Amino acid sequence: MKTTSFLSFLYGIILTIGGMMAYTYQNSFSSLFIEVTSGIIVLINIYYMIQNKIFSFYIVLAISGLLTIYYGYNFYQTNDFFQVVMSGISFFIAIYQIIKIFNLAGPEE
């Protein structure tokens, strides 16, 4: 649980700082809103993740999956390297959350 919480914490910090950087350098209010809001939700969600609540893993999975699509679309439009890096990080977090959900839920008997 510690690894998942730590990775989610780093992901939330990266999202929040990335949104602020996008607003500062590109004057993109949509990036500021989407990334900072997502980062704050992930950071708040860590409290429930530490308590081993299964819904917290689904929330991070949904956010990281949607942000993978968002960053992928932005890369398609702008060919910006940062979008590829963020898409890769979001995809990694989504896959990690899927694996963690299957480990917590276990096989059905």
Backbone as a chain_set.jsonl record, in Angstrom:
{"seq": "MKTTSFLSFLYGIILTIGGMMAYTYQNSFSSLFIEVTSGIIVLINIYYMIQNKIFSFYIVLAISGLLTIYYGYNFYQTNDFFQVVMSGISFFIAIYQIIKIFNLAGPEE", "coords": {"N": [[0.814, -1.194, 0.0], [2.026, 1.166, 0.622], [3.697, 1.774, -1.537], [1.89, 2.247, -3.635], [0.48, 4.45, -2.634], [2.583, 6.284, -2.451], [3.392, 6.515, -5.162], [1.02, 7.57, -6.197], [0.949, 9.963, -4.797], [3.232, 11.27, -5.854], [2.344, 11.431, -8.507], [0.091, 13.106, -8.247], [1.368, 15.466, -7.382], [3.001, 15.99, -9.614], [1.02, 16.428, -11.546], [-0.258, 18.735, -10.524], [1.839, 20.659, -10.444], [2.529, 20.578, -13.151], [0.207, 21.613, -14.347], [0.267, 24.233, -13.389], [2.645, 25.104, -14.569], [1.971, 24.901, -17.287], [0.039, 26.871, -17.476], [1.561, 29.114, -16.826], [3.613, 29.238, -18.809], [2.342, 28.81, -21.303], [-0.043, 30.083, -21.131], [-2.443, 28.707, -20.778], [-5.502, 28.213, -19.745], [-7.27, 26.072, -19.612], [-5.639, 23.822, -19.289], [-4.56, 24.45, -16.805], [-6.868, 24.32, -15.164], [-7.822, 21.621, -15.581], [-5.57, 19.975, -14.962], [-4.676, 20.831, -12.4], [-7.0, 20.491, -10.862], [-7.372, 17.711, -11.173], [-4.98, 16.821, -10.012], [-5.316, 17.695, -7.35], [-7.549, 16.173, -6.595], [-6.444, 13.6, -6.767], [-4.469, 13.834, -4.778], [-6.04, 14.253, -2.464], [-7.35, 11.859, -2.454], [-5.472, 10.037, -1.603], [-5.587, 9.711, 1.135], [-7.777, 7.968, 1.509], [-6.768, 5.846, 0.139], [-4.688, 4.953, 1.727], [-6.161, 3.918, 3.792], [-7.02, 1.645, 2.624], [-9.304, 1.549, 0.979], [-11.283, 0.417, -1.628], [-12.558, 1.938, -3.597], [-11.007, 4.185, -3.909], [-8.872, 3.437, -5.493], [-10.151, 3.002, -7.901], [-10.929, 5.608, -8.518], [-8.48, 6.939, -8.954], [-7.646, 5.39, -11.109], [-9.592, 6.054, -13.047], [-9.114, 8.821, -13.368], [-6.423, 8.839, -14.239], [-6.661, 7.326, -16.581], [-8.382, 8.928, -18.164], [-6.769, 11.213, -18.353], [-4.632, 10.173, -19.77], [-5.748, 9.876, -22.304], [-6.388, 12.568, -22.776], [-3.832, 13.846, -22.756], [-2.669, 12.431, -24.85], [-4.256, 13.252, -27.013], [-3.66, 15.989, -26.972], [-0.947, 15.826, -27.637], [-1.173, 14.877, -30.23], [-2.246, 17.12, -31.442], [-0.336, 19.169, -30.957], [2.306, 18.195, -31.001], [4.096, 18.286, -28.853], [6.722, 17.566, -26.622], [6.407, 17.316, -23.854], [3.772, 16.538, -23.545], [3.806, 13.88, -24.4], [5.391, 12.711, -22.423], [3.798, 13.125, -20.128], [1.543, 11.688, -20.897], [2.612, 9.119, -20.993], [3.324, 8.751, -18.277], [0.78, 8.92, -17.09], [-0.428, 6.707, -18.3], [1.161, 4.637, -17.243], [0.494, 4.859, -14.506], [-2.231, 4.237, -14.666], [-2.175, 1.537, -15.546], [-0.78, 0.423, -13.39], [-2.649, 0.872, -11.349], [-4.743, -0.78, -12.212], [-3.558, -3.312, -11.934], [-3.175, -3.284, -9.165], [-5.837, -3.161, -8.259], [-6.812, -5.654, -9.114], [-5.186, -7.294, -7.531], [-6.073, -6.601, -4.96], [-8.831, -7.176, -5.031], [-8.827, -9.808, -5.839], [-9.161, -13.149, -7.252], [-12.376, -14.276, -8.297], [-14.319, -16.734, -6.727]], "CA": [[0.0, 0.0, 0.0], [2.883, 2.337, 0.69], [4.186, 2.093, -2.874], [0.789, 2.822, -4.394], [0.232, 5.791, -2.097], [3.717, 7.136, -2.814], [3.289, 6.8, -6.594], [-0.12, 8.466, -6.386], [1.36, 11.272, -4.292], [4.095, 11.864, -6.88], [1.509, 11.719, -9.666], [-0.692, 14.296, -7.923], [2.275, 16.62, -7.367], [3.39, 16.252, -11.005], [-0.137, 17.024, -12.219], [-0.485, 20.088, -10.03], [2.921, 21.521, -10.925], [2.418, 20.649, -14.612], [-0.864, 22.548, -14.684], [0.737, 25.594, -13.142], [3.648, 25.432, -15.588], [1.282, 25.102, -18.563], [-0.599, 28.184, -17.427], [2.596, 30.146, -16.803], [4.382, 29.342, -20.048], [1.519, 28.81, -22.51], [-1.265, 30.822, -20.845], [-3.514, 27.764, -21.047], [-6.363, 28.097, -18.573], [-7.875, 24.732, -19.562], [-4.648, 22.931, -18.68], [-4.508, 24.784, -15.384], [-8.047, 23.802, -14.49], [-7.892, 20.17, -15.657], [-4.457, 19.319, -14.288], [-4.655, 21.149, -10.974], [-8.149, 19.821, -10.256], [-7.062, 16.281, -11.121], [-3.927, 16.635, -9.021], [-5.874, 17.854, -6.007], [-8.388, 14.999, -6.342], [-5.54, 12.472, -6.495], [-3.835, 14.04, -3.484], [-7.047, 14.008, -1.42], [-7.695, 10.441, -2.522], [-4.432, 9.236, -0.953], [-6.07, 9.399, 2.485], [-8.595, 6.765, 1.421], [-5.92, 4.77, -0.354], [-3.962, 4.439, 2.886], [-7.126, 3.135, 4.551], [-7.293, 0.454, 1.821], [-10.642, 1.609, 0.393], [-11.139, 0.009, -3.033], [-13.032, 2.981, -4.512], [-9.942, 5.162, -4.15], [-8.082, 2.953, -6.619], [-10.956, 3.239, -9.101], [-10.905, 7.039, -8.823], [-7.182, 7.239, -9.567], [-7.658, 4.725, -12.411], [-10.409, 6.847, -13.974], [-8.424, 10.081, -13.657], [-5.23, 8.605, -15.053], [-7.102, 6.895, -17.909], [-8.856, 10.102, -18.903], [-5.644, 12.099, -18.648], [-3.855, 9.552, -20.847], [-6.417, 10.26, -23.551], [-6.249, 14.024, -22.904], [-2.463, 14.164, -23.169], [-2.455, 11.873, -26.18], [-4.903, 14.146, -27.971], [-2.861, 17.218, -27.03], [0.263, 15.544, -28.397], [-1.573, 14.788, -31.635], [-2.488, 18.468, -31.927], [0.774, 20.109, -30.815], [3.609, 17.518, -31.098], [4.907, 18.762, -27.747], [7.344, 16.446, -25.924], [5.844, 17.217, -22.502], [2.502, 15.799, -23.626], [4.136, 12.452, -24.482], [5.867, 12.294, -21.105], [2.648, 13.052, -19.223], [0.702, 10.578, -21.34], [3.275, 7.895, -20.544], [3.184, 8.654, -16.82], [-0.624, 8.618, -16.802], [-0.67, 5.327, -18.718], [1.803, 3.788, -16.253], [-0.315, 4.893, -13.282], [-3.472, 3.503, -14.944], [-1.865, 0.105, -15.543], [-0.443, 0.059, -12.013], [-3.892, 0.824, -10.577], [-5.476, -1.988, -12.621], [-2.9, -4.44, -11.281], [-3.445, -3.195, -7.728], [-7.241, -3.501, -8.04], [-6.935, -7.102, -9.229], [-4.554, -7.907, -6.365], [-6.912, -6.388, -3.776], [-10.106, -7.864, -5.158], [-8.549, -11.239, -5.933], [-10.023, -13.885, -8.19], [-13.669, -14.692, -7.77], [-14.415, -18.193, -6.617]], "C": [[0.857, 1.257, 0.0], [3.362, 2.755, -0.696], [3.103, 2.767, -3.703], [0.486, 4.238, -3.92], [1.348, 6.752, -2.496], [3.671, 7.502, -4.294], [2.138, 7.751, -6.887], [0.199, 9.871, -5.893], [2.243, 11.991, -5.311], [3.292, 12.274, -8.109], [0.675, 12.985, -9.429], [0.15, 15.554, -7.913], [2.676, 16.996, -8.788], [2.243, 16.909, -11.767], [-0.333, 18.475, -11.81], [0.586, 21.052, -10.539], [2.859, 21.666, -12.443], [1.326, 21.602, -15.063], [-0.458, 23.994, -14.477], [1.772, 26.024, -14.178], [2.989, 25.691, -16.941], [0.609, 26.471, -18.595], [0.441, 29.298, -17.495], [3.241, 30.34, -18.17], [3.527, 29.432, -21.31], [0.206, 29.555, -22.338], [-2.503, 29.988, -21.153], [-4.349, 27.559, -19.782], [-6.993, 26.715, -18.468], [-6.91, 23.725, -18.951], [-4.539, 23.193, -17.186], [-5.672, 24.146, -14.648], [-8.051, 22.275, -14.445], [-6.798, 19.522, -14.82], [-4.433, 19.609, -12.789], [-5.83, 20.49, -10.257], [-7.898, 18.323, -10.125], [-5.998, 15.982, -10.079], [-4.443, 16.737, -7.6], [-6.763, 16.664, -5.652], [-7.528, 13.781, -6.014], [-4.894, 12.625, -5.122], [-4.806, 13.826, -2.322], [-7.367, 12.526, -1.324], [-6.665, 9.549, -1.83], [-4.84, 8.858, 0.461], [-6.893, 8.111, 2.481], [-7.791, 5.569, 0.923], [-5.137, 4.137, 0.798], [-4.884, 3.579, 3.748], [-7.586, 1.886, 3.804], [-8.74, 0.401, 1.325], [-10.521, 1.369, -1.11], [-11.584, 1.112, -3.994], [-11.954, 4.013, -4.814], [-9.061, 4.738, -5.325], [-8.832, 3.162, -7.931], [-10.939, 4.722, -9.502], [-9.592, 7.413, -9.501], [-7.085, 6.589, -10.947], [-8.435, 5.544, -13.429], [-9.698, 8.15, -14.355], [-7.222, 9.848, -14.556], [-5.595, 8.11, -16.452], [-7.583, 8.056, -18.76], [-7.719, 11.052, -19.26], [-4.703, 11.504, -19.692], [-4.435, 9.926, -22.201], [-6.249, 11.756, -23.811], [-4.857, 14.401, -23.401], [-2.142, 13.599, -24.547], [-3.065, 12.745, -27.265], [-4.128, 15.459, -28.11], [-1.561, 17.003, -27.792], [-0.048, 15.47, -29.888], [-1.759, 16.177, -32.241], [-1.217, 19.322, -31.968], [2.155, 19.513, -31.052], [4.595, 18.024, -30.042], [5.428, 17.564, -26.953], [6.75, 16.234, -24.535], [4.545, 16.416, -22.49], [2.748, 14.286, -23.697], [4.583, 11.927, -23.126], [4.688, 12.153, -20.142], [1.686, 11.936, -19.611], [1.292, 9.249, -20.891], [3.153, 7.692, -19.046], [1.757, 8.285, -16.452], [-0.964, 7.181, -17.179], [-0.052, 4.353, -17.722], [0.979, 3.727, -14.968], [-1.612, 4.12, -13.492], [-3.232, 1.996, -14.909], [-1.539, -0.368, -14.134], [-1.7, -0.037, -11.148], [-4.72, -0.415, -10.934], [-4.877, -3.213, -11.94], [-3.205, -4.441, -9.786], [-4.893, -3.565, -7.408], [-7.436, -5.009, -8.121], [-6.275, -7.82, -8.06], [-5.4, -7.746, -5.11], [-8.207, -7.194, -3.858], [-9.907, -9.365, -5.207], [-9.472, -11.921, -6.923], [-11.331, -14.283, -7.516], [-13.743, -16.212, -7.767], [-15.852, -18.628, -6.662]], "O": [[0.467, 2.286, -0.552], [3.427, 3.946, -1.001], [3.368, 3.75, -4.395], [0.26, 5.129, -4.739], [1.084, 7.904, -2.839], [3.884, 8.66, -4.652], [2.263, 8.638, -7.731], [-0.227, 10.856, -6.495], [2.036, 13.17, -5.601], [3.528, 13.335, -8.686], [0.569, 13.835, -10.314], [-0.295, 16.602, -8.382], [2.694, 18.176, -9.138], [2.462, 17.839, -12.544], [-0.55, 19.342, -12.657], [0.265, 22.142, -11.013], [3.107, 22.75, -12.971], [1.494, 22.32, -16.049], [-0.791, 24.869, -15.277], [1.776, 27.175, -14.615], [3.399, 26.598, -17.666], [0.611, 27.146, -19.624], [0.22, 30.315, -18.153], [3.398, 31.469, -18.635], [3.935, 30.06, -22.286], [-0.579, 29.656, -23.281], [-3.481, 30.485, -21.712], [-3.956, 26.83, -18.872], [-7.228, 26.227, -17.363], [-7.325, 22.864, -18.175], [-4.436, 22.257, -16.393], [-5.478, 23.501, -13.617], [-8.262, 21.692, -13.381], [-7.078, 18.609, -14.043], [-4.189, 18.703, -11.992], [-5.665, 19.98, -9.149], [-8.18, 17.733, -9.082], [-6.103, 14.999, -9.344], [-4.052, 15.951, -6.738], [-6.729, 16.193, -4.515], [-7.84, 13.021, -5.098], [-4.782, 11.65, -4.379], [-4.419, 13.268, -1.295], [-7.624, 12.006, -0.238], [-6.975, 8.403, -1.505], [-4.473, 7.785, 0.94], [-6.723, 7.261, 3.355], [-8.099, 4.423, 1.248], [-4.95, 2.921, 0.831], [-4.432, 2.616, 4.367], [-8.445, 1.151, 4.292], [-9.334, -0.676, 1.26], [-9.743, 2.041, -1.786], [-11.046, 1.215, -5.096], [-11.985, 4.65, -5.867], [-8.561, 5.585, -6.066], [-8.221, 3.464, -8.956], [-10.936, 5.046, -10.69], [-9.59, 8.122, -10.508], [-6.504, 7.173, -11.861], [-7.982, 5.711, -14.561], [-9.684, 8.534, -15.525], [-7.021, 10.577, -15.528], [-4.905, 8.442, -17.416], [-7.236, 8.16, -19.936], [-7.709, 11.63, -20.347], [-4.045, 12.245, -20.422], [-3.7, 10.253, -23.132], [-5.995, 12.164, -24.944], [-4.715, 15.176, -24.346], [-1.421, 14.225, -25.324], [-2.458, 12.952, -28.316], [-3.959, 15.978, -29.213], [-1.114, 17.892, -28.516], [0.731, 15.948, -30.712], [-1.463, 16.388, -33.417], [-1.03, 20.108, -32.897], [3.101, 20.264, -31.285], [5.787, 18.17, -30.316], [4.667, 16.648, -26.643], [6.607, 15.096, -24.089], [4.26, 15.7, -21.531], [1.989, 13.505, -23.124], [4.202, 10.828, -22.724], [4.597, 11.161, -19.418], [1.081, 11.308, -18.742], [0.563, 8.355, -20.46], [2.904, 6.576, -18.591], [1.541, 7.429, -15.594], [-1.704, 6.51, -16.461], [-0.672, 3.343, -17.386], [0.79, 2.649, -14.405], [-2.054, 3.413, -12.586], [-4.01, 1.259, -14.302], [-1.975, -1.445, -13.726], [-1.805, -0.929, -10.306], [-5.328, -1.029, -10.057], [-5.609, -4.059, -11.426], [-3.465, -5.496, -9.208], [-5.153, -4.213, -6.394], [-8.142, -5.588, -7.295], [-6.765, -8.867, -7.637], [-5.446, -8.652, -4.278], [-8.628, -7.814, -2.881], [-10.724, -10.119, -4.677], [-10.453, -11.332, -7.378], [-11.372, -14.585, -6.323], [-13.283, -16.877, -8.695], [-16.138, -19.822, -6.583]]}, "num_chains": 1, "name": "protein.A"}
